[in-house]
């Protein structure tokens, strides 16, 4: 009972905090009056991602996202101007500290509270691409309809770091290009999973970032567990990126009775040549978690031409391959 009281207090504090931090958001253009009941919505915080946006928007439009609600955190590469021209985008801007807004989570929680209620919402970074069972033949609405029929309110997806063969700088990324034409490989087996008891979620680490980027401090490798798709209600709140939600029942996206819940994978297109400039920028800004420890590791390895590929790397084919490897599941969705 004490634990439940503490978590309830934490959730209320998070909701109050997002309201306070929302004062930093400025409406650039809002088209939220075009949102209809049943629309799947996407929520994103970004900075200087102009080169990535055309493919990101194309990908999720094809999957069935009807509206994008985005926060631009001080871009100076034309990102805001590009988004302003997109008829299915509502845009807010802010020059406030990303770190001071819980790494963007406070801004997202506020927009979710205003516009996400009653909708299935995707909360994403612009380098994350959701792959779910039957995604090659069924739109997102088919998945969310099935989740509704099962009484499920959240859907889990493991973050899968994708990377090219050879030095990252050797294959320049072109705007509008499918990033997985370049970043075609992933680590399929070196994963560790533990249960995070206070929040009842799984904590997954491993992959190429633990194997190479954070090899000298593997316990500090980024978490790969995410809950990017939620049937949103006003009392919900993200606590730590999309790794953890409250109420904590939303974190149980796994079956602990011996079966499997349907789950997905977020293909992570971080390791393109664009990461080199991004690393320099973020080390200067110092706005990321743990004093930008992860970006310090990128600078130490990738700038030296590190090849992330190894003889055990797997080349991506499709979602069925990921299911066979045990990285996602269709559960009992037929």
VOGU-3710 file (C-alpha; in Angstrom, 3 decimals, decimal comma):
1> xxxxxxxxxx> 0,000/0,000/0,000  2,850/2,370/0,830  4,413/1,668/-2,562  1,148/2,402/-4,351  0,766/5,678/-2,464  4,310/6,694/-3,402  3,745/5,920/-7,080  0,443/7,800/-7,082  2,184/10,814/-5,552  4,965/10,549/-8,142
11> xxxxxxxxxx> 2,417/10,499/-10,962  0,590/13,537/-9,608  3,866/15,414/-9,227  4,789/14,539/-12,805  1,456/15,835/-14,099  1,841/19,042/-12,098  5,405/19,445/-13,363  4,364/19,088/-17,014  1,765/21,801/-16,547  4,410/24,115/-15,095
21> xxxxxxxxxx> 6,960/23,346/-17,823  4,365/23,882/-20,563  4,743/27,636/-20,033  7,897/27,422/-22,165  6,017/26,102/-25,221  4,988/28,510/-27,969  2,389/27,593/-30,578  3,889/27,831/-34,047  0,921/26,326/-35,880  -1,888/24,128/-34,595
31> xxxxxxxxxx> -4,175/22,062/-36,779  -5,578/19,966/-33,953  -9,148/20,785/-35,024  -8,580/18,282/-37,843  -8,100/15,400/-35,369  -10,998/12,947/-35,466  -12,115/10,281/-32,963  -10,198/7,085/-33,569  -7,190/8,790/-35,182  -3,782/7,398/-34,254
41> xxxxxxxxxx> -1,569/10,329/-33,221  2,219/10,704/-33,014  4,001/12,919/-30,454  7,633/13,946/-30,984  10,264/16,270/-29,495  13,115/17,073/-31,882  15,944/19,434/-32,727  17,758/19,935/-36,052  16,319/16,867/-37,776  15,454/18,333/-41,183
51> xxxxxxxxxx> 17,333/15,627/-43,075  15,404/12,840/-41,325  11,895/14,260/-41,441  10,762/13,415/-44,997  11,208/9,668/-44,556  9,959/9,690/-40,952  6,692/11,365/-41,942  6,294/9,179/-45,040  6,815/6,007/-43,006  4,242/6,792/-40,326
61> xxxxxxxxxx> 1,706/8,248/-42,739  1,855/4,939/-44,618  1,270/3,074/-41,356  -1,804/5,158/-40,614  -0,778/8,002/-38,299  -3,295/10,797/-38,909  -1,699/13,698/-37,063  1,738/14,614/-35,720  2,096/16,831/-32,644  5,682/18,035/-32,453
71> xxxxxxxxxx> 7,876/20,197/-30,249  10,869/21,846/-31,896  13,555/22,617/-29,333  15,496/25,470/-30,906  16,322/24,087/-34,358  18,332/26,307/-36,682  18,446/24,041/-39,768  14,963/24,752/-41,158  13,189/21,989/-39,217  10,445/24,268/-37,880
81> xxxxxxxxxx> 9,836/25,894/-41,260  9,552/22,479/-42,930  7,123/21,156/-40,332  5,006/24,291/-40,542  4,268/23,432/-44,182  3,010/19,914/-43,408  -0,800/19,847/-43,324  -0,982/16,989/-40,783  1,453/18,573/-38,282  0,806/20,794/-35,287
91> xxxxxxxxxx> 3,963/22,465/-34,047  5,144/24,051/-30,819  8,559/25,626/-30,351  10,708/26,323/-27,313  14,201/27,557/-26,529  13,999/26,158/-23,000  16,350/23,529/-21,619  15,707/19,985/-22,854  17,334/18,606/-19,708  15,293/20,975/-17,559
101> xxxxxxxxxx> 12,090/19,528/-19,065  13,038/15,979/-18,025  14,655/15,479/-21,441  11,471/16,542/-23,209  9,133/14,259/-21,247  7,409/17,186/-19,504  6,494/18,785/-22,840  5,209/15,480/-24,210  3,120/14,760/-21,118  1,485/18,169/-21,444
111> xxxxxxxxxx> 0,552/17,703/-25,109  -0,661/14,172/-24,379  -2,840/15,553/-21,585  -4,332/18,151/-23,931  -4,738/16,177/-27,151  -4,040/12,482/-26,609  -6,959/11,502/-24,387  -9,054/8,710/-25,910  -6,593/8,109/-28,756  -3,959/5,506/-29,389
121> xxxxxxxxxx> -0,786/7,573/-29,354  2,735/6,889/-30,563  5,507/8,675/-28,666  8,668/8,590/-30,740  12,046/10,000/-31,620  12,580/10,772/-35,296  15,091/7,936/-35,622  12,629/5,272/-34,349  10,517/3,190/-36,734  7,904/0,850/-35,291
131> xxxxxxxxxx> 7,701/-2,673/-36,690  4,773/-4,721/-35,398  3,209/-8,079/-36,324  1,758/-8,024/-39,862  2,943/-4,424/-40,403  3,613/-5,300/-44,034  -0,075/-6,024/-44,656  -2,069/-4,346/-41,844  -2,218/-0,674/-40,822  -1,743/0,563/-37,278
141> xxxxxxxxxx> -5,518/0,804/-36,868  -5,738/-2,987/-37,261  -3,275/-3,390/-34,392  -5,020/-0,863/-32,165  -8,452/-2,347/-32,882  -7,122/-5,752/-31,851  -5,503/-4,308/-28,711  -8,856/-2,719/-27,829  -10,606/-6,076/-28,283  -8,099/-7,635/-25,859
151> xxxxxxxxxx> -8,564/-4,908/-23,264  -4,928/-3,843/-23,592  -3,989/-0,214/-23,038  -0,297/-0,296/-23,983  2,012/-2,049/-26,433  5,690/-2,730/-25,858  8,536/-2,596/-28,370  12,229/-3,268/-27,963  14,608/-0,674/-29,375  16,873/-2,388/-31,910
161> xxxxxxxxxx> 19,996/-0,446/-32,841  20,664/-0,680/-36,587  24,057/0,047/-38,130  25,943/-0,203/-41,450  28,893/-2,375/-42,369  32,057/-0,311/-42,406  32,740/3,179/-41,035  29,584/5,222/-40,548  30,979/8,143/-42,538  31,491/5,942/-45,628
171> xxxxxxxxxx> 27,795/5,953/-46,641  26,250/9,450/-46,507  22,537/9,566/-45,786  20,339/11,500/-48,230  17,140/13,225/-47,097  14,095/11,106/-47,924  16,105/7,901/-48,141  15,087/4,761/-46,260  17,790/4,716/-43,534  17,773/0,924/-43,480
181> xxxxxxxxxx> 19,221/0,819/-46,961  22,400/1,887/-45,136  21,909/0,726/-41,534  20,943/-2,861/-42,412  22,545/-4,796/-39,540  21,786/-5,445/-35,882  22,913/-7,522/-32,890  20,411/-10,307/-32,311  21,633/-12,186/-29,262  23,614/-10,140/-26,745
191> xxxxxxxxxx> 20,738/-8,888/-24,622  20,202/-8,855/-20,873  16,762/-8,562/-19,280  15,772/-7,923/-15,690  12,564/-6,900/-13,996  12,375/-3,381/-12,586  10,224/-4,258/-9,591  9,014/-0,806/-8,434  7,435/-0,056/-11,825  6,786/-3,657/-12,965
201> xxxxxxxxxx> 8,515/-3,101/-16,312  11,305/-5,050/-17,939  14,732/-3,431/-18,262  16,628/-4,522/-21,376  20,239/-3,679/-22,188  22,663/-4,914/-24,805  23,070/-4,682/-28,545  25,761/-2,774/-30,352  25,836/0,151/-27,938  26,769/-2,139/-25,066
211> xxxxxxxxxx> 29,090/-4,262/-27,207  31,058/-1,377/-28,752  30,036/2,139/-27,716  29,778/1,509/-23,961  32,113/-1,489/-23,827  34,159/-0,042/-20,953  31,055/0,641/-18,839  28,447/-1,915/-19,994  26,148/-1,415/-17,011  25,665/2,179/-18,194
221> xxxxxxxxxx> 24,451/1,098/-21,635  21,107/2,656/-22,635  17,846/0,875/-21,873  16,224/-0,758/-24,901  12,758/-1,402/-23,425  10,095/1,029/-24,637  6,322/1,447/-24,493  5,704/3,718/-27,473  2,012/2,956/-28,138  -0,644/3,729/-25,510
231> xxxxxxxxxx> -4,413/4,237/-25,385  -4,020/7,547/-23,578  -5,992/8,769/-20,582  -5,624/12,045/-18,711  -4,254/10,425/-15,553  -1,350/8,766/-17,398  2,213/10,073/-17,433  5,539/9,021/-18,873  8,201/8,999/-16,178  11,468/8,138/-17,920
241> xxxxxxxxxx> 11,442/8,701/-21,687  9,105/5,994/-23,022  10,726/3,352/-20,816  8,353/3,792/-17,883  4,741/4,864/-17,385  2,395/5,475/-14,506  0,029/3,958/-13,484  2,444/1,059/-13,457  -0,075/-1,452/-14,847  0,709/0,130/-18,237
251> xxxxxxxxxx> 4,259/-1,216/-17,969  3,159/-4,871/-17,985  3,464/-5,345/-21,722  4,729/-8,885/-21,176  2,995/-12,109/-20,085  4,394/-13,598/-16,888  2,115/-16,649/-16,917  4,118/-18,589/-19,490  2,672/-17,180/-22,709  3,589/-14,192/-24,873
261> xxxxxxxxxx> 1,927/-10,844/-25,402  2,086/-9,376/-28,886  4,958/-6,907/-29,067  6,976/-4,978/-31,603  10,407/-3,575/-32,347  11,538/0,014/-32,832  14,184/-0,042/-35,533  16,662/2,593/-34,360  18,327/4,502/-37,206  20,751/6,412/-35,015
271> xxxxxxxxxx> 23,947/5,136/-36,590  24,065/7,033/-39,865  26,776/9,514/-40,827  24,567/12,287/-39,404  25,440/11,139/-35,879  28,913/12,680/-36,182  27,635/16,266/-36,439  24,883/15,517/-33,921  27,474/14,287/-31,423  29,515/17,478/-31,724
281> xxxxxxxxxx> 26,393/19,585/-31,267  25,115/17,680/-28,246  28,477/17,685/-26,484  28,490/21,466/-26,812  24,889/21,792/-25,572  25,316/19,280/-22,686  21,556/18,748/-22,531  21,454/14,949/-22,400  21,245/12,394/-19,619  24,219/11,720/-17,295
291> xxxxxxxxxx> 26,273/14,695/-18,521  25,893/13,462/-22,121  27,860/10,324/-21,226  26,513/8,443/-24,236  27,537/11,200/-26,650  30,994/11,289/-25,093  31,262/7,588/-25,917  30,155/8,243/-29,522  32,848/10,885/-29,886  35,486/8,524/-28,564
301> xxxxxxxxxx> 34,640/5,686/-30,957  32,704/6,722/-34,061  34,873/9,701/-34,953  37,796/7,284/-35,222  36,087/5,308/-37,988  34,908/2,474/-35,734  33,142/-0,320/-37,654  30,141/-1,504/-35,621  29,667/-4,597/-37,775  31,052/-7,956/-36,647
311> xxxxxxxxxx> 30,827/-11,539/-37,885  27,814/-12,186/-35,643  25,826/-9,218/-37,011  22,451/-10,068/-38,569  21,095/-8,387/-41,704  17,510/-7,161/-41,378  14,877/-8,838/-43,561  11,411/-8,260/-42,064  9,281/-8,525/-38,924  8,955/-12,295/-39,251
321> xxxxxxxxxx> 12,719/-12,633/-38,946  12,574/-10,593/-35,717  9,844/-12,876/-34,389  11,889/-16,000/-35,180  14,833/-14,457/-33,316  12,593/-13,836/-30,290  12,904/-10,043/-30,443  9,151/-9,506/-30,901  5,991/-11,606/-30,901  2,601/-11,757/-32,582
331> xxxx> 1,239/-13,441/-29,443  -2,246/-14,746/-30,170  -2,983/-12,148/-32,854  -3,719/-14,180/-35,976
//
